[in-house]
Amino acid sequence: MTRIVPDLFDLTGHVAVVTGGGRGIGEGIAKSFSDAGSAVVVAARRTHEVERVASEIRDAGGKALAVTADVTDTEAVEALAQAAVKEFGKLTIWVNNAGGSAVHSPLVDLDREEWDHTIALNLTAVFVGCTIAAKYIDKGSIINISSGAGTKAVPKSGHYGASKAGTNSLTWTLAAELAPDIRVNAVMPGAIPTEIMLQATGLKEDEILDAWDIPMGRVGTPQDIGAACLYLASDAASWVTGELLRVGGGAKPRGGNFANSDE
């Protein structure tokens, strides 16, 4: 039966986990899902941040649970999935948002420790999140927050770009392996002036438009990414899997660090 378009975006009855959900892009995703009717489990390392976001969702009439979790700890990610199921009875949506890198260095000068940390946070943690989510989701959606850095050369951010290229590859392969019951897609944010993005680039928010050629004439917001994730999580995207959705105002970045995530 054909459904009217607004109903396709309704997440009533869904349960979503959003990592890195205590601020910035993750907060925008969590609140967008809640606005569409989903219960949300907000996860990150900083307890006070996830508790604030979950409290604001509940105050607005939504359902939310705050869970302190380090996504580089496999046992913590397993416990996060279990907490979602225990609290809300199921799990249908998982967003791997936690990630980023504030280090700006040519690869030949990059410390091995920083390489290992970046891969652990931005790639291995995504693999762990996807595989654990797949154990608990009967039918639903996994969304990975990637970056344009994974699609081109990014001088002085090659470690970050490599981790995001790996995330893109994971997205394609898992989409094929988990179909048709679990769809797997990625969103690649453009210039979203989160704390870590500003730290990584050394830019002030009012300098971003000069540094990035953005045809839409403004920087992005967490809600812009939240809306894209809402589309991919909803039945409106029921025939969409294995896709990388660029959300960046039409920008073609001039190199540099693309770190936009929030953990």
Order of alpha helices (4+ residues) and beta strands (2+ residues): alpha-beta-alpha-beta-alpha-beta-alpha-beta-alpha-alpha-beta-alpha-beta-alpha-alpha-alpha-beta
